[in-house]
Amino acid sequence: MLHSPPVDNCELKGVLARVENMYTITVTKARKKLQGLVDETNRSRVPILIEGKRFGAVLIGKEHWSDIQETLFLNAMPGMHDSIRAGLKTPLTKTSKVHKW
């Protein structure tokens, strides 16, 4: 289980609660602290669950979202996951110094 790092933003201390691998906050509190929440999730790369009366939503940083999209794209390509795993197991001495592209 992942654990979220401590909140750096002083204005958010005591406002965000930790739940497993993300922070959580109510919509009412999030509305008042939105800029600080955006800053914090980008700094920490920890998602923030915003809980409403009817629904919830997750706030993540722009760079984190791009990373997730890239991972999903690569994992959707047939054989890519196995190719990456095989590449990670290959010793550097067995790789070519000259690219064949």
Backbone hydrogen bonds, N-H to C=O, Kabsch-Sander energy under -0.5 kcal/mol:
donor,donor_aa,acceptor,acceptor_aa,energy
4,S,20,E,-0.8
10,C,8,D,-0.6
12,L,9,N,-1.8
13,K,9,N,-0.8
13,K,10,C,-0.7
15,V,12,L,-2.2
16,L,12,L,-1.8
17,A,24,T,-2.5
19,V,17,A,-0.5
19,V,22,M,-3.1
22,M,19,V,-1.9
23,Y,47,P,-2.2
24,T,17,A,-2.4
25,I,49,L,-2.4
27,V,51,E,-1.9
30,A,26,T,-2.7
31,R,27,V,-2.5
32,K,28,T,-1.0
33,K,29,K,-1.2
34,L,31,R,-0.6
37,L,33,K,-2.3
38,V,34,L,-2.5
39,D,35,Q,-2.4
40,E,36,G,-2.5
41,T,37,L,-2.7
42,N,38,V,-1.7
43,R,39,D,-2.2
44,S,40,E,-3.0
45,R,41,T,-1.5
48,I,59,L,-2.3
49,L,23,Y,-3.4
49,L,47,P,-0.5
50,I,48,I,-0.6
50,I,57,A,-3.6
51,E,25,I,-2.8
51,E,49,L,-0.7
52,G,50,I,-0.5
52,G,55,F,-2.1
57,A,50,I,-2.0
59,L,48,I,-3.0
60,I,58,V,-0.5
65,W,61,G,-2.4
66,S,62,K,-2.2
67,D,63,E,-2.2
68,I,64,H,-2.2
69,Q,65,W,-2.5
70,E,66,S,-2.3
71,T,67,D,-2.3
72,L,68,I,-2.6
73,F,69,Q,-2.3
74,L,70,E,-2.6
75,N,71,T,-2.6
76,A,72,L,-1.2
77,M,73,F,-0.6
77,M,74,L,-1.1
80,M,77,M,-1.9
81,H,77,M,-0.5
83,S,79,G,-2.2
84,I,80,M,-2.6
85,R,81,H,-2.3
86,A,82,D,-2.5
87,G,83,S,-2.3
88,L,84,I,-2.2
89,K,85,R,-1.3
90,T,86,A,-0.8
90,T,87,G,-0.6
94,K,91,P,-1.9
95,T,92,L,-1.5
99,H,97,K,-0.6
